[in-house]
Amino acid sequence: MSNFTDPLLISIETRLQDADPGIRRVAVMELVDSPEPEAVELLITALSDSEADVRMEAAKVIDEFEPIDMMDALVEALTAPDENVRNAAASALADLKDKSVAPALLEALKKDDVFVLSAVLRALKQLRIKDARSYAIELLQHAHPSVRREAVGVLGYLQDVENLPQLMSVVSNDADAEVRRAAVGTLIFAPAPMVSDTLMSAITDENWLVRVESIKGLGKLKVAESLGLLISAIDDERWQVQEKAAEAIGILGNPEGISALAKCIEDPISNLRKSAVAALGEIKHVDGVPLLEIAKNDNDPDVRKLARWASERIADAAEAEA
């Protein structure tokens, strides 16, 4: 028996249970014709439909509802027994991106449920509202890493140097590698002098994903004093770390990094060879020419193409200086 009293919603509810996905899709489209707030409940059901076309239609229909009208139903759905419903509600919350729902989201942070807290923080991240700051800072101490990770995201999206002490503390002290990685990734909005020491310390983190993130940050912020650490990272046990180190050395453009790149030119992993060759093209120094001659005979056509490009860059730079 239906929980609804509105004839249209009863009809839609019935058709959303039909075996034919086409019928379910049309039922979703009709949700916009209902003035009843309970229509949101059926929308949440449709968002977790087994058929992709039905889910996509439900995602389109979301825009027809007032975000503030959806809030209570979506937050309530975050604690539904069905995992698909919970995930659909979390995704819908994140997609609202309407600051009118901020007060309700902040109120939902008082709930003591890991999934709810994580989903609400993820939605708040998109809104970038200052009022979320104090909540996020408090939740950096939460026992569950997924909550701490989303709290890091909220602070990172605010892009406010006021939050740097908390974010840098997470990089140095959080027990969870994914939380540390997320925190490292947020630091790139800041002026390099304020975060370079923290990024450089993270280059020796026990988790390779954190090391990769720190190297990417050092490259993006062009932290010149990190060159020695980047050169050391070329010997990292993970090729992904070596690859990012090669890219960052190229961005810094210091010829002192060429000897480290030489170790990568004949490495079995083609991605690493490509990054090293590209870095030589960024550095544009004649000391890289012998390495590029080797790369021009590489068995990977992408490496050979990059080697020709890098050689032209070095030649153009030499001609410009002449």
NUMARBA-510044 format. One record per residue (C-alpha): residue in three letters; x, y, z. Coordinates in steps of 0.2 Angstrom, whole numbers, plus 5000, padded with zeros to 4 digits. Layout:
residues N
<pt r="ALA" c1="X" c2="Y" c3="Z"/>
...
END
This chain:
residues 322
<pt r="MET" c1="5000" c2="5000" c3="5000"/>
<pt r="SER" c1="5006" c2="5017" c3="4995"/>
<pt r="ASN" c1="5012" c2="5030" c3="5008"/>
<pt r="PHE" c1="5006" c2="5044" c3="4997"/>
<pt r="THR" c1="4989" c2="5052" c3="4995"/>
<pt r="ASP" c1="4991" c2="5062" c3="4979"/>
<pt r="PRO" c1="4984" c2="5052" c3="4965"/>
<pt r="LEU" c1="4998" c2="5057" c3="4953"/>
<pt r="LEU" c1="5012" c2="5052" c3="4966"/>
<pt r="ILE" c1="5003" c2="5035" c3="4968"/>
<pt r="SER" c1="5003" c2="5032" c3="4949"/>
<pt r="ILE" c1="5021" c2="5037" c3="4948"/>
<pt r="GLU" c1="5026" c2="5026" c3="4963"/>
<pt r="THR" c1="5018" c2="5011" c3="4954"/>
<pt r="ARG" c1="5026" c2="5015" c3="4937"/>
<pt r="LEU" c1="5043" c2="5017" c3="4946"/>
<pt r="GLN" c1="5042" c2="4999" c3="4951"/>
<pt r="ASP" c1="5038" c2="4993" c3="4933"/>
<pt r="ALA" c1="5050" c2="4980" c3="4925"/>
<pt r="ASP" c1="5051" c2="4991" c3="4909"/>
<pt r="PRO" c1="5064" c2="5005" c3="4911"/>
<pt r="GLY" c1="5055" c2="5015" c3="4898"/>
<pt r="ILE" c1="5040" c2="5016" c3="4909"/>
<pt r="ARG" c1="5050" c2="5021" c3="4924"/>
<pt r="ARG" c1="5059" c2="5034" c3="4914"/>
<pt r="VAL" c1="5043" c2="5042" c3="4909"/>
<pt r="ALA" c1="5037" c2="5041" c3="4927"/>
<pt r="VAL" c1="5052" c2="5051" c3="4932"/>
<pt r="MET" c1="5048" c2="5065" c3="4920"/>
<pt r="GLU" c1="5031" c2="5067" c3="4927"/>
<pt r="LEU" c1="5038" c2="5071" c3="4944"/>
<pt r="VAL" c1="5040" c2="5089" c3="4939"/>
<pt r="ASP" c1="5021" c2="5090" c3="4937"/>
<pt r="SER" c1="5018" c2="5086" c3="4956"/>
<pt r="PRO" c1="5017" c2="5101" c3="4968"/>
<pt r="GLU" c1="5018" c2="5089" c3="4983"/>
<pt r="PRO" c1="5035" c2="5090" c3="4993"/>
<pt r="GLU" c1="5034" c2="5071" c3="4994"/>
<pt r="ALA" c1="5039" c2="5070" c3="4976"/>
<pt r="VAL" c1="5057" c2="5072" c3="4981"/>
<pt r="GLU" c1="5056" c2="5055" c3="4990"/>
<pt r="LEU" c1="5051" c2="5047" c3="4973"/>
<pt r="LEU" c1="5065" c2="5056" c3="4965"/>
<pt r="ILE" c1="5078" c2="5049" c3="4977"/>
<pt r="THR" c1="5071" c2="5032" c3="4973"/>
<pt r="ALA" c1="5074" c2="5035" c3="4954"/>
<pt r="LEU" c1="5091" c2="5042" c3="4957"/>
<pt r="SER" c1="5096" c2="5024" c3="4963"/>
<pt r="ASP" c1="5087" c2="5015" c3="4949"/>
<pt r="SER" c1="5096" c2="5000" c3="4941"/>
<pt r="GLU" c1="5095" c2="5008" c3="4924"/>
<pt r="ALA" c1="5107" c2="5021" c3="4919"/>
<pt r="ASP" c1="5094" c2="5031" c3="4908"/>
<pt r="VAL" c1="5082" c2="5032" c3="4922"/>
<pt r="ARG" c1="5095" c2="5038" c3="4934"/>
<pt r="MET" c1="5100" c2="5051" c3="4921"/>
<pt r="GLU" c1="5083" c2="5057" c3="4919"/>
<pt r="ALA" c1="5081" c2="5059" c3="4938"/>
<pt r="ALA" c1="5097" c2="5069" c3="4938"/>
<pt r="LYS" c1="5089" c2="5081" c3="4925"/>
<pt r="VAL" c1="5073" c2="5082" c3="4935"/>
<pt r="ILE" c1="5083" c2="5088" c3="4951"/>
<pt r="ASP" c1="5085" c2="5105" c3="4943"/>
<pt r="GLU" c1="5066" c2="5107" c3="4942"/>
<pt r="PHE" c1="5065" c2="5106" c3="4961"/>
<pt r="GLU" c1="5069" c2="5120" c3="4973"/>
<pt r="PRO" c1="5085" c2="5115" c3="4982"/>
<pt r="ILE" c1="5078" c2="5120" c3="4999"/>
<pt r="ASP" c1="5063" c2="5109" c3="4996"/>
<pt r="MET" c1="5074" c2="5094" c3="4993"/>
<pt r="MET" c1="5086" c2="5096" c3="5008"/>
<pt r="ASP" c1="5076" c2="5087" c3="5022"/>
<pt r="ALA" c1="5072" c2="5073" c3="5011"/>
<pt r="LEU" c1="5090" c2="5071" c3="5004"/>
<pt r="VAL" c1="5098" c2="5072" c3="5022"/>
<pt r="GLU" c1="5085" c2="5059" c3="5028"/>
<pt r="ALA" c1="5089" c2="5048" c3="5014"/>
<pt r="LEU" c1="5107" c2="5048" c3="5019"/>
<pt r="THR" c1="5103" c2="5036" c3="5033"/>
<pt r="ALA" c1="5092" c2="5024" c3="5022"/>
<pt r="PRO" c1="5095" c2="5005" c3="5024"/>
<pt r="ASP" c1="5098" c2="5004" c3="5005"/>
<pt r="GLU" c1="5116" c2="5009" c3="5000"/>
<pt r="ASN" c1="5110" c2="5014" c3="4983"/>
<pt r="VAL" c1="5098" c2="5026" c3="4990"/>
<pt r="ARG" c1="5111" c2="5033" c3="5002"/>
<pt r="ASN" c1="5124" c2="5035" c3="4988"/>
<pt r="ALA" c1="5111" c2="5043" c3="4976"/>
<pt r="ALA" c1="5106" c2="5056" c3="4990"/>
<pt r="ALA" c1="5124" c2="5060" c3="4994"/>
<pt r="SER" c1="5127" c2="5063" c3="4975"/>
<pt r="ALA" c1="5111" c2="5074" c3="4974"/>
<pt r="LEU" c1="5117" c2="5084" c3="4989"/>
<pt r="ALA" c1="5134" c2="5088" c3="4981"/>
<pt r="ASP" c1="5125" c2="5093" c3="4965"/>
<pt r="LEU" c1="5114" c2="5106" c3="4973"/>
<pt r="LYS" c1="5127" c2="5119" c3="4974"/>
<pt r="ASP" c1="5114" c2="5132" c3="4980"/>
<pt r="LYS" c1="5119" c2="5143" c3="4995"/>
<pt r="SER" c1="5101" c2="5143" c3="5001"/>
<pt r="VAL" c1="5103" c2="5126" c3="5008"/>
<pt r="ALA" c1="5119" c2="5130" c3="5018"/>
<pt r="PRO" c1="5110" c2="5133" c3="5035"/>
<pt r="ALA" c1="5101" c2="5116" c3="5033"/>
<pt r="LEU" c1="5118" c2="5107" c3="5029"/>
<pt r="LEU" c1="5126" c2="5115" c3="5044"/>
<pt r="GLU" c1="5112" c2="5109" c3="5055"/>
<pt r="ALA" c1="5114" c2="5092" c3="5048"/>
<pt r="LEU" c1="5132" c2="5092" c3="5054"/>
<pt r="LYS" c1="5126" c2="5089" c3="5071"/>
<pt r="LYS" c1="5121" c2="5071" c3="5067"/>
<pt r="ASP" c1="5132" c2="5058" c3="5073"/>
<pt r="ASP" c1="5133" c2="5047" c3="5057"/>
<pt r="VAL" c1="5149" c2="5045" c3="5047"/>
<pt r="PHE" c1="5140" c2="5043" c3="5030"/>
<pt r="VAL" c1="5129" c2="5059" c3="5034"/>
<pt r="LEU" c1="5144" c2="5069" c3="5040"/>
<pt r="SER" c1="5154" c2="5064" c3="5025"/>
<pt r="ALA" c1="5141" c2="5068" c3="5012"/>
<pt r="VAL" c1="5136" c2="5084" c3="5020"/>
<pt r="LEU" c1="5154" c2="5090" c3="5021"/>
<pt r="ARG" c1="5156" c2="5086" c3="5002"/>
<pt r="ALA" c1="5140" c2="5096" c3="4998"/>
<pt r="LEU" c1="5147" c2="5111" c3="5009"/>
<pt r="LYS" c1="5164" c2="5110" c3="5000"/>
<pt r="GLN" c1="5155" c2="5115" c3="4983"/>
<pt r="LEU" c1="5147" c2="5130" c3="4992"/>
<pt r="ARG" c1="5163" c2="5138" c3="4999"/>
<pt r="ILE" c1="5154" c2="5147" c3="5013"/>
<pt r="LYS" c1="5164" c2="5154" c3="5027"/>
<pt r="ASP" c1="5152" c2="5148" c3="5040"/>
<pt r="ALA" c1="5157" c2="5130" c3="5037"/>
<pt r="ARG" c1="5175" c2="5133" c3="5042"/>
<pt r="SER" c1="5173" c2="5131" c3="5061"/>
<pt r="TYR" c1="5163" c2="5115" c3="5058"/>
<pt r="ALA" c1="5176" c2="5108" c3="5047"/>
<pt r="ILE" c1="5190" c2="5112" c3="5059"/>
<pt r="GLU" c1="5182" c2="5103" c3="5073"/>
<pt r="LEU" c1="5178" c2="5088" c3="5062"/>
<pt r="LEU" c1="5197" c2="5086" c3="5057"/>
<pt r="GLN" c1="5198" c2="5077" c3="5074"/>
<pt r="HIS" c1="5184" c2="5065" c3="5070"/>
<pt r="ALA" c1="5188" c2="5047" c3="5073"/>
<pt r="HIS" c1="5183" c2="5041" c3="5055"/>
<pt r="PRO" c1="5196" c2="5046" c3="5041"/>
<pt r="SER" c1="5182" c2="5049" c3="5028"/>
<pt r="VAL" c1="5175" c2="5063" c3="5038"/>
<pt r="ARG" c1="5192" c2="5070" c3="5041"/>
<pt r="ARG" c1="5195" c2="5069" c3="5022"/>
<pt r="GLU" c1="5179" c2="5078" c3="5018"/>
<pt r="ALA" c1="5183" c2="5091" c3="5031"/>
<pt r="VAL" c1="5200" c2="5094" c3="5023"/>
<pt r="GLY" c1="5191" c2="5097" c3="5007"/>
<pt r="VAL" c1="5179" c2="5110" c3="5014"/>
<pt r="LEU" c1="5194" c2="5120" c3="5021"/>
<pt r="GLY" c1="5204" c2="5118" c3="5005"/>
<pt r="TYR" c1="5190" c2="5124" c3="4994"/>
<pt r="LEU" c1="5189" c2="5140" c3="5004"/>
<pt r="GLN" c1="5206" c2="5144" c3="4998"/>
<pt r="ASP" c1="5210" c2="5155" c3="5013"/>
<pt r="VAL" c1="5227" c2="5156" c3="5021"/>
<pt r="GLU" c1="5219" c2="5157" c3="5038"/>
<pt r="ASN" c1="5216" c2="5138" c3="5036"/>
<pt r="LEU" c1="5234" c2="5134" c3="5032"/>
<pt r="PRO" c1="5239" c2="5130" c3="5050"/>
<pt r="GLN" c1="5226" c2="5117" c3="5051"/>
<pt r="LEU" c1="5229" c2="5109" c3="5034"/>
<pt r="MET" c1="5248" c2="5108" c3="5037"/>
<pt r="SER" c1="5245" c2="5100" c3="5053"/>
<pt r="VAL" c1="5235" c2="5087" c3="5045"/>
<pt r="VAL" c1="5249" c2="5084" c3="5032"/>
<pt r="SER" c1="5261" c2="5081" c3="5046"/>
<pt r="ASN" c1="5251" c2="5072" c3="5059"/>
<pt r="ASP" c1="5235" c2="5063" c3="5052"/>
<pt r="ALA" c1="5236" c2="5044" c3="5054"/>
<pt r="ASP" c1="5227" c2="5041" c3="5038"/>
<pt r="ALA" c1="5237" c2="5042" c3="5021"/>
<pt r="GLU" c1="5222" c2="5047" c3="5011"/>
<pt r="VAL" c1="5218" c2="5061" c3="5023"/>
<pt r="ARG" c1="5236" c2="5067" c3="5022"/>
<pt r="ARG" c1="5236" c2="5066" c3="5003"/>
<pt r="ALA" c1="5220" c2="5076" c3="5002"/>
<pt r="ALA" c1="5228" c2="5090" c3="5014"/>
<pt r="VAL" c1="5244" c2="5091" c3="5003"/>
<pt r="GLY" c1="5233" c2="5093" c3="4988"/>
<pt r="THR" c1="5224" c2="5108" c3="4995"/>
<pt r="LEU" c1="5240" c2="5118" c3="4999"/>
<pt r="ILE" c1="5243" c2="5123" c3="4981"/>
<pt r="PHE" c1="5232" c2="5139" c3="4982"/>
<pt r="ALA" c1="5244" c2="5146" c3="4995"/>
<pt r="PRO" c1="5260" c2="5157" c3="4992"/>
<pt r="ALA" c1="5275" c2="5145" c3="4990"/>
<pt r="PRO" c1="5285" c2="5152" c3="5005"/>
<pt r="MET" c1="5270" c2="5148" c3="5017"/>
<pt r="VAL" c1="5269" c2="5130" c3="5012"/>
<pt r="SER" c1="5285" c2="5124" c3="5004"/>
<pt r="ASP" c1="5292" c2="5117" c3="5020"/>
<pt r="THR" c1="5277" c2="5106" c3="5023"/>
<pt r="LEU" c1="5277" c2="5100" c3="5005"/>
<pt r="MET" c1="5295" c2="5096" c3="5006"/>
<pt r="SER" c1="5293" c2="5086" c3="5022"/>
<pt r="ALA" c1="5279" c2="5076" c3="5013"/>
<pt r="ILE" c1="5290" c2="5071" c3="4999"/>
<pt r="THR" c1="5297" c2="5057" c3="5011"/>
<pt r="ASP" c1="5280" c2="5052" c3="5018"/>
<pt r="GLU" c1="5278" c2="5033" c3="5020"/>
<pt r="ASN" c1="5264" c2="5032" c3="5007"/>
<pt r="TRP" c1="5268" c2="5034" c3="4989"/>
<pt r="LEU" c1="5252" c2="5043" c3="4985"/>
<pt r="VAL" c1="5256" c2="5057" c3="4997"/>
<pt r="ARG" c1="5274" c2="5058" c3="4990"/>
<pt r="VAL" c1="5266" c2="5060" c3="4972"/>
<pt r="GLU" c1="5255" c2="5074" c3="4978"/>
<pt r="SER" c1="5268" c2="5083" c3="4987"/>
<pt r="ILE" c1="5279" c2="5083" c3="4972"/>
<pt r="LYS" c1="5265" c2="5089" c3="4961"/>
<pt r="GLY" c1="5263" c2="5103" c3="4973"/>
<pt r="LEU" c1="5281" c2="5108" c3="4973"/>
<pt r="GLY" c1="5281" c2="5108" c3="4954"/>
<pt r="LYS" c1="5266" c2="5119" c3="4953"/>
<pt r="LEU" c1="5272" c2="5131" c3="4965"/>
<pt r="LYS" c1="5290" c2="5131" c3="4957"/>
<pt r="VAL" c1="5298" c2="5128" c3="4974"/>
<pt r="ALA" c1="5317" c2="5130" c3="4968"/>
<pt r="GLU" c1="5324" c2="5124" c3="4985"/>
<pt r="SER" c1="5316" c2="5107" c3="4983"/>
<pt r="LEU" c1="5327" c2="5102" c3="4968"/>
<pt r="GLY" c1="5338" c2="5092" c3="4979"/>
<pt r="LEU" c1="5323" c2="5082" c3="4986"/>
<pt r="LEU" c1="5316" c2="5080" c3="4968"/>
<pt r="ILE" c1="5333" c2="5073" c3="4962"/>
<pt r="SER" c1="5333" c2="5060" c3="4977"/>
<pt r="ALA" c1="5315" c2="5056" c3="4972"/>
<pt r="ILE" c1="5321" c2="5050" c3="4955"/>
<pt r="ASP" c1="5327" c2="5035" c3="4965"/>
<pt r="ASP" c1="5310" c2="5031" c3="4974"/>
<pt r="GLU" c1="5304" c2="5013" c3="4974"/>
<pt r="ARG" c1="5288" c2="5018" c3="4965"/>
<pt r="TRP" c1="5289" c2="5023" c3="4947"/>
<pt r="GLN" c1="5274" c2="5035" c3="4949"/>
<pt r="VAL" c1="5284" c2="5045" c3="4961"/>
<pt r="GLN" c1="5299" c2="5045" c3="4949"/>
<pt r="GLU" c1="5288" c2="5051" c3="4935"/>
<pt r="LYS" c1="5281" c2="5066" c3="4945"/>
<pt r="ALA" c1="5299" c2="5070" c3="4951"/>
<pt r="ALA" c1="5305" c2="5071" c3="4933"/>
<pt r="GLU" c1="5290" c2="5082" c3="4928"/>
<pt r="ALA" c1="5294" c2="5094" c3="4943"/>
<pt r="ILE" c1="5312" c2="5095" c3="4939"/>
<pt r="GLY" c1="5307" c2="5100" c3="4921"/>
<pt r="ILE" c1="5296" c2="5114" c3="4928"/>
<pt r="LEU" c1="5310" c2="5120" c3="4939"/>
<pt r="GLY" c1="5321" c2="5121" c3="4923"/>
<pt r="ASN" c1="5337" c2="5120" c3="4933"/>
<pt r="PRO" c1="5351" c2="5110" c3="4923"/>
<pt r="GLU" c1="5357" c2="5103" c3="4939"/>
<pt r="GLY" c1="5343" c2="5091" c3="4937"/>
<pt r="ILE" c1="5349" c2="5083" c3="4921"/>
<pt r="SER" c1="5360" c2="5070" c3="4929"/>
<pt r="ALA" c1="5345" c2="5063" c3="4938"/>
<pt r="LEU" c1="5334" c2="5063" c3="4922"/>
<pt r="ALA" c1="5348" c2="5052" c3="4914"/>
<pt r="LYS" c1="5343" c2="5038" c3="4925"/>
<pt r="CYS" c1="5326" c2="5038" c3="4917"/>
<pt r="ILE" c1="5330" c2="5039" c3="4899"/>
<pt r="GLU" c1="5332" c2="5020" c3="4897"/>
<pt r="ASP" c1="5320" c2="5014" c3="4911"/>
<pt r="PRO" c1="5308" c2="5000" c3="4906"/>
<pt r="ILE" c1="5293" c2="5010" c3="4910"/>
<pt r="SER" c1="5289" c2="5021" c3="4895"/>
<pt r="ASN" c1="5279" c2="5034" c3="4905"/>
<pt r="LEU" c1="5294" c2="5038" c3="4915"/>
<pt r="ARG" c1="5305" c2="5039" c3="4899"/>
<pt r="LYS" c1="5292" c2="5051" c3="4892"/>
<pt r="SER" c1="5292" c2="5062" c3="4907"/>
<pt r="ALA" c1="5311" c2="5063" c3="4908"/>
<pt r="VAL" c1="5312" c2="5068" c3="4889"/>
<pt r="ALA" c1="5299" c2="5081" c3="4891"/>
<pt r="ALA" c1="5308" c2="5088" c3="4906"/>
<pt r="LEU" c1="5324" c2="5090" c3="4896"/>
<pt r="GLY" c1="5314" c2="5100" c3="4884"/>
<pt r="GLU" c1="5308" c2="5111" c3="4898"/>
<pt r="ILE" c1="5325" c2="5114" c3="4904"/>
<pt r="LYS" c1="5332" c2="5118" c3="4887"/>
<pt r="HIS" c1="5350" c2="5115" c3="4891"/>
<pt r="VAL" c1="5363" c2="5108" c3="4879"/>
<pt r="ASP" c1="5369" c2="5095" c3="4892"/>
<pt r="GLY" c1="5352" c2="5086" c3="4888"/>
<pt r="VAL" c1="5357" c2="5083" c3="4870"/>
<pt r="PRO" c1="5366" c2="5067" c3="4872"/>
<pt r="LEU" c1="5351" c2="5060" c3="4882"/>
<pt r="LEU" c1="5339" c2="5065" c3="4868"/>
<pt r="GLU" c1="5350" c2="5057" c3="4855"/>
<pt r="ILE" c1="5347" c2="5040" c3="4865"/>
<pt r="ALA" c1="5328" c2="5044" c3="4866"/>
<pt r="LYS" c1="5327" c2="5047" c3="4847"/>
<pt r="ASN" c1="5329" c2="5028" c3="4845"/>
<pt r="ASP" c1="5317" c2="5023" c3="4858"/>
<pt r="ASN" c1="5305" c2="5009" c3="4854"/>
<pt r="ASP" c1="5290" c2="5020" c3="4860"/>
<pt r="PRO" c1="5285" c2="5032" c3="4846"/>
<pt r="ASP" c1="5279" c2="5045" c3="4859"/>
<pt r="VAL" c1="5296" c2="5045" c3="4867"/>
<pt r="ARG" c1="5304" c2="5048" c3="4850"/>
<pt r="LYS" c1="5292" c2="5062" c3="4846"/>
<pt r="LEU" c1="5295" c2="5070" c3="4862"/>
<pt r="ALA" c1="5314" c2="5069" c3="4860"/>
<pt r="ARG" c1="5313" c2="5078" c3="4843"/>
<pt r="TRP" c1="5302" c2="5091" c3="4851"/>
<pt r="ALA" c1="5314" c2="5093" c3="4866"/>
<pt r="SER" c1="5329" c2="5094" c3="4854"/>
<pt r="GLU" c1="5321" c2="5108" c3="4844"/>
<pt r="ARG" c1="5318" c2="5118" c3="4860"/>
<pt r="ILE" c1="5336" c2="5116" c3="4865"/>
<pt r="ALA" c1="5342" c2="5122" c3="4848"/>
<pt r="ASP" c1="5330" c2="5137" c3="4848"/>
<pt r="ALA" c1="5336" c2="5142" c3="4865"/>
<pt r="ALA" c1="5354" c2="5141" c3="4860"/>
<pt r="GLU" c1="5351" c2="5151" c3="4844"/>
<pt r="ALA" c1="5342" c2="5164" c3="4855"/>
<pt r="GLU" c1="5357" c2="5166" c3="4866"/>
<pt r="ALA" c1="5369" c2="5167" c3="4852"/>
END
